[in-house]
Amino acid sequence: MSARRFVLYRREDVSGLSGEGIVAEGVQFSNGKCALSWLGPLTSVVVYDDIEVVRKVHGHDGKTEVRLVDCLEESTSQ
């Protein structure tokens, strides 16, 4: 596996801080670790052990989803 990009897409902002739509960009490295860069006025970069941790921490019961960018681009270019 090589590194792959993803975004966090938020349908509802439960915290009132990050907004809705694409709120963060991320990359999952070949070892499974993920780096997540928050967009908007309160920016930070955070590293997580794997993509499931990102989903558990930021999913907010389905209000935010991880969307794999590279998979989307591959499926639309075929």
C-alpha positions in Angstrom: 0.0 0.0 0.0 1.2 3.5 -0.7 0.1 6.7 1.0 -3.4 7.8 0.2 -5.2 11.1 0.7 -8.6 11.7 2.5 -10.7 14.5 3.7 -13.1 14.9 6.6 -16.5 15.9 5.3 -18.8 17.3 8.0 -22.6 17.4 7.5 -23.2 18.9 10.9 -20.7 20.9 13.1 -21.5 19.7 16.6 -18.7 21.7 18.2 -19.5 25.0 16.4 -15.8 25.4 15.6 -14.9 23.7 12.4 -17.9 24.4 10.1 -19.5 22.1 7.6 -18.3 20.6 4.3 -14.6 19.7 4.0 -13.1 20.6 7.3 -9.7 18.8 7.2 -7.3 17.1 4.8 -5.4 14.0 5.6 -3.0 11.4 4.4 -2.8 7.8 5.5 0.8 6.5 5.2 1.8 3.0 4.1 2.3 2.0 7.8 -1.3 2.9 8.6 -0.6 6.1 10.5 -2.6 9.2 9.5 -1.8 12.9 9.6 -4.8 15.3 9.6 -4.5 19.0 8.8 -7.5 21.1 9.9 -8.7 23.9 7.6 -10.3 27.1 8.6 -9.4 29.7 11.3 -8.3 27.2 14.0 -5.6 25.1 12.2 -3.5 22.3 13.5 -1.9 19.1 12.3 -2.5 15.9 14.3 -1.1 12.4 13.9 -3.2 9.3 14.6 -2.3 5.6 14.8 -4.8 4.6 12.0 -7.8 5.7 10.1 -10.2 4.0 12.5 -9.0 6.3 15.3 -9.7 9.3 13.0 -13.3 8.0 12.5 -13.9 7.3 16.1 -12.6 10.7 17.3 -14.1 12.9 14.7 -17.1 10.9 13.3 -19.6 12.3 15.7 -22.1 9.5 15.2 -22.1 9.8 11.5 -22.2 13.6 11.2 -18.6 13.5 9.8 -17.2 11.0 7.3 -13.8 10.1 6.0 -13.8 10.4 2.2 -10.9 8.8 0.4 -9.7 11.3 -2.3 -7.4 9.0 -4.3 -10.1 6.3 -4.6 -12.6 8.9 -5.8 -10.2 10.2 -8.4 -9.4 6.6 -9.6 -13.0 5.6 -10.0 -13.9 8.8 -11.9 -10.9 8.5 -14.3 -11.8 5.0 -15.5 
